[in-house]
Amino acid sequence: MKIKKAFITIGAAVCLLGATAVFSEPGSNEDPLISLSYLNNSIEQVKTYIDNKIANINGSTSSSNELEVVELGKGQFLIGYSGTEIILRSGKGKAVVSDLGGLSDVTAGNDIGKDLNIPSNHLIIVPRDDGRGVYVTADAIFMVRGTYDIR
């Protein structure tokens, strides 16, 4: 009799737990399931949010894998990020450096230090994302590949 009661109690508990699992609502806290359309919608919202934040940053920002012609006036800065390539085509500019070093002049094979002139038609590479770039001292035209800010 006791064994029969125990089997009935265990059977009832198994049925109750099984019914809970079968009838639980997908997407609840116990079963966090999402649909592909919800995921795609969420990703689009995040992309839109990021694009809006980037558009609202002071100054202009660009990123490209192609050489882009950039014209700057006297007193403006062209600040590059890690790996940005800069070629001064006309005008004049001075190096903006950081505590960790200057700009890499690949053409001459040297480092351009603080306030030194940027030579025309030399390939300059910004080695780190630490505010290095060019201060324009006379209206200038650059060819730039990579991410940069104009200030």
C-alpha positions in Angstrom: 0.0 0.0 0.0 2.8 2.4 0.9 4.7 1.5 -2.3 1.6 2.1 -4.4 1.1 5.6 -2.8 4.7 6.4 -3.4 4.4 5.4 -7.1 1.3 7.5 -7.4 2.9 10.5 -5.8 6.0 10.2 -8.0 3.9 9.7 -11.1 1.8 12.8 -10.3 4.9 14.9 -9.7 6.4 13.7 -13.0 3.2 14.5 -14.9 3.0 18.0 -13.3 6.6 18.8 -14.2 6.1 17.4 -17.7 3.0 19.5 -18.2 4.8 22.6 -17.0 7.6 22.0 -19.5 5.2 21.2 -22.4 2.9 24.2 -21.7 5.6 26.8 -20.9 5.5 29.8 -23.1 8.6 30.2 -25.4 10.4 33.4 -24.8 9.6 33.6 -21.1 12.3 34.1 -18.4 12.5 30.4 -18.0 12.8 29.8 -21.8 14.6 32.8 -23.4 13.8 32.1 -27.1 13.9 34.8 -29.7 12.9 34.7 -33.4 15.2 35.6 -36.3 13.0 38.6 -37.2 13.4 40.0 -33.7 17.1 39.5 -33.8 17.4 41.2 -37.2 15.2 44.1 -36.1 17.4 44.5 -32.9 20.6 44.5 -35.0 19.1 47.2 -37.4 18.2 49.4 -34.4 21.8 49.1 -33.0 23.2 50.0 -36.4 21.0 53.0 -36.7 21.9 54.1 -33.2 25.6 53.8 -33.9 25.3 55.6 -37.3 23.5 58.5 -35.6 26.1 58.8 -32.9 28.9 58.8 -35.4 27.1 61.5 -37.4 26.7 63.7 -34.3 30.4 63.7 -33.5 31.9 67.2 -33.8 34.1 67.5 -36.9 33.9 65.1 -39.7 35.1 61.5 -39.8 35.9 59.3 -42.7 37.0 55.8 -43.2 37.9 54.3 -46.6 40.1 51.6 -48.2 40.6 53.8 -51.2 42.8 56.9 -51.4 40.6 59.9 -50.8 41.5 63.5 -51.8 41.1 65.8 -48.7 41.4 69.6 -48.9 42.1 71.5 -45.7 42.6 75.1 -44.9 45.3 76.7 -42.8 44.8 76.0 -39.1 42.9 72.7 -39.5 44.1 69.3 -38.2 44.0 66.0 -40.0 44.1 63.4 -37.2 44.6 59.8 -38.3 43.9 56.5 -36.5 46.1 53.4 -36.4 47.2 52.5 -39.9 46.0 55.7 -41.7 48.1 56.6 -44.7 48.6 60.2 -45.5 50.3 61.8 -48.6 50.7 65.6 -48.7 50.2 66.6 -52.4 50.3 70.4 -52.0 50.5 73.0 -49.3 52.3 72.8 -46.0 51.8 70.9 -42.7 53.5 70.1 -39.5 53.5 66.8 -37.6 51.2 66.3 -34.6 52.7 63.7 -32.4 52.1 62.0 -29.1 54.3 61.0 -26.1 54.9 57.7 -27.8 56.5 59.1 -30.9 55.9 60.7 -34.2 54.6 59.8 -37.7 56.2 57.1 -39.8 57.7 58.5 -43.0 57.8 55.3 -45.1 59.3 57.0 -48.1 62.3 58.4 -46.3 62.4 55.6 -43.7 62.4 57.8 -40.6 60.2 59.2 -37.9 58.8 62.7 -38.2 58.9 64.4 -34.8 56.9 67.2 -33.2 56.4 70.3 -35.3 58.6 69.1 -38.2 57.4 69.8 -41.7 55.6 67.0 -43.6 57.4 66.4 -46.8 55.4 66.5 -50.1 54.6 63.2 -51.8 55.9 61.1 -49.0 53.8 58.2 -47.7 53.2 58.9 -44.0 51.6 56.3 -41.7 50.0 56.9 -38.4 51.1 54.1 -36.1 48.6 54.4 -33.2 45.2 55.8 -32.2 46.6 58.5 -30.0 45.9 61.8 -31.7 48.8 61.9 -34.2 48.3 63.6 -37.5 49.0 66.8 -39.4 48.5 70.5 -38.5 48.0 72.5 -41.8 50.1 75.7 -41.9 49.1 76.6 -45.5 46.1 75.4 -47.4 46.8 71.8 -48.3 45.6 68.9 -50.4 46.1 65.4 -49.0 45.5 61.9 -50.3 44.3 59.8 -47.3 43.5 56.1 -46.9 42.0 54.9 -43.6 40.1 56.5 -40.8 40.7 60.1 -39.9 39.1 63.2 -38.2 39.2 66.7 -39.4 39.3 69.3 -36.6 
